[in-house]
Amino acid sequence: MRWQKSGLFLYMGLVGLAALPLSAHALVVRLCIPVCEGPTADQNAPQEGLNQFTSVGGPILGTDGVYRTTLTAPVTYSRFTGSVSVTAEQSGTLQRITFSPAVVTAPSSGCSLATPCRIELMATSQAVDFPLPKPAGGFPAGAFMSGSFGGTGNGDTISATGESGGLMPDQVTPVSSEVINLTPGTGTANVGATLPKECTGSPTCKFTSGAFKRGFQSDLTETIQQDCGVNGDGIPLATCLTRLKTKLTIELKTNNNAVRLPYSYEKQNIDPKEEAAWLADPRKVPTKIPTKELIKTAIVPLSDLDVGQLLIARDNFALTAKMKIGTNGSINPAAEETYLSIGSFSMLILANKFKRLLDGKLFTFLGKVDGLDVAATFVRDARDPTLWGIVLGVHGVALPQPAPSDPQVAVKIGVGNDSGTDFVTPKVLR
């Protein structure tokens, strides 16, 4: 990862914000077939009134000091169905756009390997969404995507792109825009998909589902450069507002197949304490990894997950965990899809696979998933109905051994709309 030194910047307060010429319109979300940009873009789509949504009014300043704009758009376009909730957030340390939750279902006819049903979801922030200027320079950025394809058949694909750029003084025109990938810089380095991680620098790379791989998870960290341009006298501007633009490209090749995911892209300030130490000693490179912070905070969990132990053997693994759901929440693995991801490995257990026992206090599954032998149990705590114990084992897969320099791995468990993420250092038994 490339880091650039940038001084800390004190953001203007509420008095300064009141003087900004904020637009009445904010976050813009577009649904496009086949693409949102480029020579084959659907130029007539905005006039159809079905695929472009714009939130009205400025962001809401929460009690936590974060400005938020949220827009929920139904996916009812060209026979696609579903919904997507998009949130733009800015605090004194980060800017972020999140798609969560997002569900897109393919049309009931016309989808095939030769002619996939293709749709793009694109969100673009406006000046009002991120009203706090940032200085020109480099900022660590991260992108995280996790989800699964539902249905049957192989070949469904997904990729994501995250761009960032400063806005000119008119607060509308971007000075430049840089794509987060592993080849930072100018020119051809600023094209290509952001995720999956291996797609860096390639505009056509994507995650492709297979017979035994229906889930996906990928993240990426890189430094984004913000250019603020020059004023009317040709003098470089030290600060400017930011525009983030994110895009999800989805191809579904089987009728009625669906994709479910959260996706988030954010740009952060360097941790002040770490930056001070770094400025004093260049050898002390900041250790805070944006994507790990993003995974923990951007995809707001509907449940608290505490992984007690993760054991990794030669061709199997096992874990124990506790999941605490919200007061008004509930889970039913017998009727809802159950999702698991550990690092780059992911698995989806379809609905109607778990056995419901003890009047819904115990759920068990023993069988094969994607050719792997799986045993899983969810048991509700006798004293706290919002607390569930989880025991899960999988045979037939070799999880990669964590790097000694970064031994923790992300574990995500979800049942229906309830999910949680935790980081754990696994015990390797090889």
C-alpha positions as CSV (number, residue, x, y, z in Angstrom):
1,M,0.0,0.0,0.0
2,R,1.3,3.5,-0.8
3,W,1.0,6.1,1.8
4,Q,1.4,9.9,1.2
5,K,2.2,12.4,3.9
6,S,-0.6,14.9,4.5
7,G,-1.0,17.4,7.3
8,L,-4.1,17.3,9.5
9,F,-6.9,19.7,8.7
10,L,-9.3,21.3,11.1
11,Y,-12.8,21.2,9.6
12,M,-15.1,24.2,9.7
13,G,-17.9,24.2,12.3
14,L,-21.6,24.6,12.0
15,V,-21.2,28.4,11.6
16,G,-19.1,27.9,8.5
17,L,-21.5,25.3,7.1
18,A,-24.4,27.7,7.3
19,A,-22.6,29.9,4.8
20,L,-22.2,27.1,2.2
21,P,-24.5,27.3,-0.9
22,L,-26.0,23.9,-0.3
23,S,-28.1,22.4,-3.0
24,A,-31.6,21.1,-2.3
25,H,-30.7,17.9,-4.0
26,A,-28.2,15.4,-2.6
27,L,-27.2,11.8,-3.3
28,V,-28.0,10.5,-6.8
29,V,-28.6,6.7,-7.4
30,R,-29.0,5.4,-10.9
31,L,-30.0,2.0,-12.3
32,C,-28.7,1.5,-15.8
33,I,-29.0,-1.1,-18.5
34,P,-26.5,-2.1,-19.8
35,V,-24.1,0.5,-18.3
36,C,-24.2,3.9,-16.7
37,E,-21.3,5.4,-18.4
38,G,-19.4,5.1,-21.7
39,P,-20.3,4.8,-25.4
40,T,-23.0,2.1,-24.7
41,A,-24.6,3.9,-21.8
42,D,-28.4,4.2,-21.8
43,Q,-28.6,7.9,-22.5
44,N,-32.4,8.0,-22.4
45,A,-32.8,6.2,-19.1
46,P,-33.1,9.4,-16.9
47,Q,-36.2,10.5,-18.9
48,E,-38.0,7.3,-18.2
49,G,-38.3,8.2,-14.6
50,L,-37.7,4.7,-13.4
51,N,-34.0,4.4,-12.9
52,Q,-32.8,7.6,-11.3
53,F,-33.4,8.6,-7.7
54,T,-32.3,11.7,-6.0
55,S,-32.6,12.4,-2.3
56,V,-34.1,15.8,-1.5
57,G,-32.7,18.1,1.2
58,G,-29.3,18.1,2.8
59,P,-27.7,15.5,5.1
60,I,-28.8,15.0,8.6
61,L,-26.3,15.7,11.4
62,G,-26.5,13.0,13.9
63,T,-25.8,13.2,17.6
64,D,-22.6,11.3,16.9
65,G,-21.3,14.2,14.7
66,V,-21.8,12.3,11.4
67,Y,-23.6,13.8,8.4
68,R,-25.8,11.2,6.8
69,T,-27.9,11.1,3.6
70,T,-29.8,7.9,3.0
71,L,-31.8,6.9,-0.1
72,T,-33.7,3.7,-0.6
73,A,-34.5,2.9,-4.2
74,P,-36.7,0.1,-5.5
75,V,-35.1,-1.9,-8.3
76,T,-38.0,-2.1,-10.7
77,Y,-36.4,-1.4,-14.0
78,S,-36.5,-3.5,-17.2
79,R,-38.0,-6.4,-15.3
80,F,-35.3,-6.5,-12.6
81,T,-36.7,-6.3,-9.1
82,G,-35.4,-5.8,-5.6
83,S,-34.3,-2.8,-3.6
84,V,-31.1,-1.0,-2.6
85,S,-30.4,1.3,0.3
86,V,-27.6,3.8,-0.2
87,T,-26.1,5.9,2.6
88,A,-23.5,8.7,2.3
89,E,-21.7,9.6,5.5
90,Q,-19.1,12.2,6.5
91,S,-17.5,12.9,9.9
92,G,-14.3,14.7,10.7
93,T,-12.2,11.7,9.8
94,L,-14.0,9.8,6.9
95,Q,-16.3,10.0,3.9
96,R,-18.2,6.9,2.9
97,I,-20.9,5.5,0.5
98,T,-22.5,2.2,1.5
99,F,-24.9,-0.1,-0.4
100,S,-26.5,-2.0,2.4
101,P,-28.7,-3.9,2.2
102,A,-28.9,-4.5,-1.6
103,V,-30.9,-7.2,-3.3
104,V,-31.2,-7.5,-7.1
105,T,-33.3,-10.2,-8.8
106,A,-33.1,-11.0,-12.5
107,P,-36.1,-11.0,-14.8
108,S,-38.1,-14.2,-15.1
109,S,-37.1,-14.7,-18.8
110,G,-34.4,-13.8,-21.2
111,C,-31.3,-14.5,-19.1
112,S,-28.6,-16.9,-20.4
113,L,-24.9,-17.5,-20.5
114,A,-24.8,-16.0,-24.0
115,T,-27.1,-13.1,-23.2
116,P,-26.8,-12.3,-19.4
117,C,-29.2,-9.9,-17.8
118,R,-27.0,-7.0,-17.0
119,I,-27.6,-4.0,-14.7
120,E,-25.4,-1.4,-13.0
121,L,-26.2,0.5,-9.7
122,M,-24.3,3.8,-9.4
123,A,-24.3,6.3,-6.6
124,T,-22.7,9.7,-6.9
125,S,-22.4,12.1,-4.0
126,Q,-23.2,15.8,-4.4
127,A,-21.5,18.7,-2.6
128,V,-24.3,18.8,0.0
129,D,-23.6,15.1,1.0
130,F,-20.0,15.8,2.1
131,P,-20.1,19.5,3.3
132,L,-16.7,19.4,5.1
133,P,-13.7,20.3,2.8
134,K,-10.6,18.1,2.8
135,P,-7.1,19.3,2.0
136,A,-5.4,18.4,-1.3
137,G,-3.1,15.3,-0.8
138,G,-3.2,11.6,-0.2
139,F,-5.8,9.8,2.0
140,P,-6.0,6.1,2.7
141,A,-9.1,4.6,1.2
142,G,-10.8,1.2,1.5
143,A,-13.5,-0.8,-0.3
144,F,-15.3,-3.9,1.1
145,M,-17.8,-6.2,-0.6
146,S,-19.4,-9.3,0.7
147,G,-22.5,-11.2,-0.5
148,S,-23.8,-14.2,-2.4
149,F,-25.7,-15.3,-5.4
150,G,-29.1,-17.0,-4.9
151,G,-30.7,-19.4,-7.3
152,T,-29.3,-22.0,-9.6
153,G,-26.8,-22.2,-12.5
154,N,-23.3,-20.9,-12.9
155,G,-21.6,-17.8,-14.4
156,D,-23.3,-14.9,-12.5
157,T,-20.8,-12.1,-12.1
158,I,-20.3,-9.0,-10.0
159,S,-17.6,-6.2,-9.8
160,A,-17.4,-2.9,-8.0
161,T,-15.6,0.4,-8.7
162,G,-14.9,3.2,-6.3
163,E,-13.8,6.7,-7.4
164,S,-12.8,9.8,-5.5
165,G,-12.0,13.3,-6.6
166,G,-12.1,16.9,-5.5
167,L,-14.7,19.4,-6.7
168,M,-14.0,22.7,-8.4
169,P,-15.2,25.9,-6.6
170,D,-18.5,25.6,-8.4
171,Q,-19.1,22.5,-6.2
172,V,-20.3,20.6,-9.2
173,T,-17.4,19.9,-11.6
174,P,-14.9,17.3,-10.4
175,V,-11.2,18.4,-10.7
176,S,-10.2,14.8,-11.4
177,S,-11.3,11.3,-10.3
178,E,-9.1,8.4,-9.2
179,V,-10.2,4.8,-9.0
180,I,-9.0,2.9,-6.0
181,N,-6.9,0.0,-7.1
182,L,-3.5,-1.5,-6.6
183,T,-1.8,0.6,-9.3
184,P,-2.3,4.2,-8.0
185,G,-1.3,7.1,-10.2
186,T,-2.5,8.8,-13.3
187,G,-3.6,7.8,-16.8
188,T,-4.4,4.1,-17.3
189,A,-3.8,3.5,-13.5
190,N,-7.1,5.3,-12.9
191,V,-9.3,2.8,-14.7
192,G,-10.5,-0.7,-14.0
193,A,-12.6,-2.3,-11.4
194,T,-11.8,-1.9,-7.6
195,L,-13.2,-5.2,-6.5
196,P,-12.6,-8.2,-6.6
197,K,-9.1,-7.3,-5.4
198,E,-7.5,-9.3,-8.2
199,C,-9.3,-7.1,-10.7
200,T,-7.1,-4.1,-10.0
201,G,-6.3,-2.2,-13.2
202,S,-8.6,-4.3,-15.4
203,P,-11.9,-2.8,-16.6
204,T,-13.4,-6.2,-17.5
205,C,-12.3,-8.3,-14.5
206,K,-15.1,-9.6,-12.3
207,F,-16.1,-12.3,-9.7
208,T,-17.7,-15.2,-11.5
209,S,-19.9,-17.7,-9.6
210,G,-19.4,-21.5,-10.1
211,A,-21.0,-24.7,-9.0
212,F,-19.2,-24.6,-5.6
213,K,-18.6,-20.9,-5.2
214,R,-21.8,-18.8,-4.8
215,G,-20.5,-16.4,-2.1
216,F,-17.9,-13.7,-2.4
217,Q,-16.0,-11.4,-0.2
218,S,-13.1,-9.0,-1.1
219,D,-11.5,-5.9,0.2
220,L,-8.8,-3.4,-0.9
221,T,-6.8,-0.6,0.6
222,E,-4.9,2.1,-1.3
223,T,-4.1,5.8,-1.0
224,I,-6.4,8.1,-3.0
225,Q,-5.0,11.5,-4.2
226,Q,-7.3,14.5,-3.9
227,D,-6.6,17.3,-6.3
228,C,-8.3,20.6,-5.7
229,G,-7.3,22.4,-8.8
230,V,-6.6,26.2,-9.0
231,N,-8.5,29.4,-8.4
232,G,-9.2,32.1,-10.9
233,D,-5.6,33.4,-10.5
234,G,-4.1,30.0,-11.2
235,I,-3.1,29.5,-7.6
236,P,-3.5,25.9,-6.4
237,L,-6.3,25.5,-3.9
238,A,-5.4,23.9,-0.6
239,T,-8.8,22.5,0.2
240,C,-12.0,21.5,-1.6
241,L,-15.1,19.4,-1.3
242,T,-15.1,15.8,-2.3
243,R,-17.1,13.7,-4.7
244,L,-17.3,9.9,-4.3
245,K,-18.8,7.8,-7.0
246,T,-19.4,4.1,-6.6
247,K,-20.7,1.5,-9.1
248,L,-21.8,-2.1,-8.9
249,T,-21.9,-4.1,-12.2
250,I,-24.0,-7.2,-12.1
251,E,-24.7,-10.0,-14.7
252,L,-27.2,-12.7,-13.9
253,K,-27.3,-15.5,-16.4
254,T,-30.2,-17.6,-15.0
255,N,-33.7,-16.4,-14.9
256,N,-34.9,-15.3,-11.4
257,N,-31.4,-15.5,-9.9
258,A,-30.5,-12.9,-7.3
259,V,-27.5,-11.2,-5.7
260,R,-27.5,-10.0,-2.1
261,L,-24.7,-7.9,-0.6
262,P,-23.4,-5.0,1.4
263,Y,-20.7,-2.9,-0.4
264,S,-19.0,0.1,1.1
265,Y,-16.3,2.5,-0.1
266,E,-14.7,5.1,2.1
267,K,-11.8,7.6,2.3
268,Q,-10.2,8.3,5.7
269,N,-7.9,10.6,7.5
270,I,-4.8,9.0,9.0
271,D,-5.2,8.4,12.7
272,P,-3.8,11.6,14.3
273,K,-1.6,9.9,16.9
274,E,-0.1,7.6,14.3
275,E,0.4,10.5,11.9
276,A,2.2,12.5,14.6
277,A,4.5,9.6,15.3
278,W,5.1,9.1,11.5
279,L,6.0,12.7,10.9
280,A,8.5,12.5,13.8
281,D,9.9,9.2,12.5
282,P,9.2,8.1,8.9
283,R,10.0,4.5,9.8
284,K,6.8,4.4,11.9
285,V,4.3,3.8,9.1
286,P,0.6,4.0,10.2
287,T,-0.7,0.6,11.1
288,K,-4.4,1.4,11.0
289,I,-5.8,-0.5,8.1
290,P,-8.8,1.3,6.5
291,T,-10.5,-1.8,5.2
292,K,-10.5,-3.5,8.6
293,E,-12.0,-0.4,10.2
294,L,-14.5,-0.3,7.3
295,I,-15.6,-3.9,7.8
296,K,-16.2,-3.3,11.5
297,T,-18.0,0.0,11.1
298,A,-19.3,0.6,7.6
299,I,-21.5,-2.4,7.2
300,V,-23.6,-1.7,10.2
301,P,-24.2,-5.1,11.8
302,L,-27.7,-6.0,12.8
303,S,-26.2,-8.4,15.3
304,D,-23.2,-8.5,17.6
305,L,-21.0,-11.5,16.8
306,D,-18.3,-12.8,19.2
307,V,-16.2,-15.6,17.8
308,G,-14.8,-17.6,20.7
309,Q,-12.5,-19.9,18.7
310,L,-11.6,-20.7,15.2
311,L,-9.6,-23.9,14.6
312,I,-8.0,-24.5,11.2
313,A,-6.7,-28.0,10.3
314,R,-5.3,-29.4,7.0
315,D,-8.6,-29.8,5.2
316,N,-11.3,-28.7,7.6
317,F,-12.1,-26.0,10.2
318,A,-14.4,-25.5,13.1
319,L,-15.6,-22.4,15.0
320,T,-17.7,-21.5,18.1
321,A,-19.4,-18.1,18.4
322,K,-22.2,-16.2,20.1
323,M,-24.6,-14.0,18.1
324,K,-26.7,-11.4,19.9
325,I,-29.5,-10.0,17.8
326,G,-31.5,-6.8,18.3
327,T,-34.3,-6.6,20.8
328,N,-36.9,-6.7,18.1
329,G,-35.0,-9.1,15.8
330,S,-35.3,-12.8,15.3
331,I,-33.6,-15.5,13.3
332,N,-35.0,-18.7,11.7
333,P,-32.3,-20.7,10.0
334,A,-34.9,-23.2,8.9
335,A,-36.7,-20.5,6.8
336,E,-33.9,-18.1,6.0
337,E,-30.6,-18.3,4.2
338,T,-27.5,-18.7,6.4
339,Y,-24.3,-17.1,5.3
340,L,-20.7,-17.7,6.5
341,S,-17.5,-16.1,5.4
342,I,-14.0,-16.5,6.8
343,G,-11.4,-14.4,5.0
344,S,-11.7,-15.2,1.4
345,F,-13.9,-18.3,2.0
346,S,-17.6,-18.0,1.9
347,M,-20.6,-20.4,2.0
348,L,-24.3,-20.1,1.7
349,I,-26.8,-22.6,3.3
350,L,-30.1,-22.2,1.6
351,A,-33.4,-21.9,3.4
352,N,-35.2,-25.2,4.4
353,K,-32.0,-27.0,5.0
354,F,-31.9,-26.6,8.8
355,K,-34.1,-28.7,11.1
356,R,-36.2,-26.7,13.6
357,L,-36.3,-28.3,17.0
358,L,-37.4,-27.5,20.6
359,D,-40.0,-25.1,19.3
360,G,-37.5,-22.9,17.5
361,K,-34.9,-22.9,20.3
362,L,-32.5,-25.2,18.4
363,F,-31.6,-25.5,14.7
364,T,-29.3,-28.1,13.2
365,F,-27.9,-28.9,9.8
366,L,-25.9,-31.9,8.7
367,G,-25.2,-32.3,5.0
368,K,-23.3,-31.1,2.0
369,V,-22.9,-27.5,0.8
370,D,-21.0,-26.9,-2.5
371,G,-19.6,-30.4,-2.2
372,L,-18.3,-29.8,1.4
373,D,-19.4,-31.7,4.5
374,V,-21.0,-29.2,6.9
375,A,-22.3,-29.6,10.4
376,A,-23.9,-26.5,12.0
377,T,-26.0,-25.8,15.2
378,F,-27.8,-22.7,16.4
379,V,-29.1,-22.8,20.0
380,R,-30.9,-20.1,21.8
381,D,-29.8,-19.1,25.3
382,A,-32.3,-20.2,28.0
383,R,-32.1,-16.9,29.9
384,D,-31.5,-14.4,27.0
385,P,-33.7,-15.0,24.0
386,T,-31.7,-12.6,21.9
387,L,-28.5,-14.6,22.4
388,W,-27.6,-17.6,20.2
389,G,-24.7,-20.0,20.5
390,I,-23.2,-21.2,17.2
391,V,-21.1,-24.3,16.5
392,L,-20.0,-25.0,13.0
393,G,-17.6,-27.3,11.3
394,V,-16.7,-27.8,7.6
395,H,-14.7,-30.7,6.1
396,G,-13.1,-30.6,2.6
397,V,-11.6,-27.2,2.5
398,A,-8.2,-25.9,3.4
399,L,-8.3,-22.3,4.7
400,P,-5.2,-20.3,4.0
401,Q,-2.9,-19.8,7.0
402,P,-2.9,-16.2,8.2
403,A,0.2,-14.1,7.7
404,P,2.3,-13.7,10.8
405,S,2.3,-9.9,10.3
406,D,-1.5,-9.8,10.3
407,P,-2.9,-12.9,11.9
408,Q,-6.5,-11.8,12.4
409,V,-9.1,-12.8,9.9
410,A,-12.7,-11.5,9.4
411,V,-15.5,-13.9,10.3
412,K,-19.0,-13.0,9.2
413,I,-22.2,-15.0,10.0
414,G,-25.6,-14.0,8.8
415,V,-29.1,-15.5,9.0
416,G,-31.6,-13.7,6.8
417,N,-31.2,-10.0,7.4
418,D,-29.3,-10.4,10.7
419,S,-25.6,-10.6,10.5
420,G,-22.4,-9.8,12.5
421,T,-18.7,-9.6,11.9
422,D,-15.8,-10.2,14.2
423,F,-12.0,-10.5,13.9
424,V,-10.3,-13.5,15.4
425,T,-6.8,-15.0,15.4
426,P,-7.3,-18.6,14.4
427,K,-5.5,-21.6,16.0
428,V,-3.8,-23.5,13.2
429,L,-3.5,-27.3,13.8
430,R,-1.5,-28.3,10.7
